[in-house]
Structures are given as structure tokens and as C-alpha cells.
Amino acid sequence: MTQTIRNLKDDDLVARVTNRDIMHKVTLDEDQRPDLIALNFYGDPRLYWVILGANDLREKSEVIKGMTIRIPAKESLYGANGLLSR
């Protein structure tokens, strides 16, 4: 079995901007809970880091009620050349 290790840059962890991205206003229930937002949009709470990266945020606590955040389109995650297909 061959193992490939590659050096990742910050840009490798951010989904590219597309016209299918959604602008979402964080609700009170989602305050500091990007995992709930990821569950709602992607069906997987573990993908919260995609939302953080797309909005140049580093911590879950930076997701605050009332702020508008970009939710990358699912296609930019799993489609051809998608963030999770690299």
C-alpha cells in the first residue's frame, strides 16, 4: 500500500466561491454552533470547518447570532475539483 502525504495550505481548506453558495443569517439556535448549520445544509455536523473556512473564521465561538455567513454549495465540496474530492 502506498501512502501519499502532501503539504496543505490554508487555501486548500476553503471551498471556492460559486454562484450557488447560500448567504445565511445565523439564528439564535445556531449561535456559536456551526455544526448545526453544517448538519442543516450538508447533512453532516462534522463539516462545520467548511463553514468556518469559507467565512475566514477560526473558532466556533465566532459564529454569532445575526451575522450573515457564506455556505459553500454542496457541489463545491463533492463535485469535480471540489474541496473534499482533492
Salt bridges, closest charged atoms under 4 A:
ASP12 OD2 - ARG6 NH2 3.81
ASP21 OD2 - ARG70 NH1 2.57
GLU30 OE1 - HIS24 NE2 2.74
ASP35 OD2 - ARG33 NH2 2.74
ASP44 OD2 - ARG46 NH2 2.96
ASP56 OD1 - ARG58 NH2 3.95
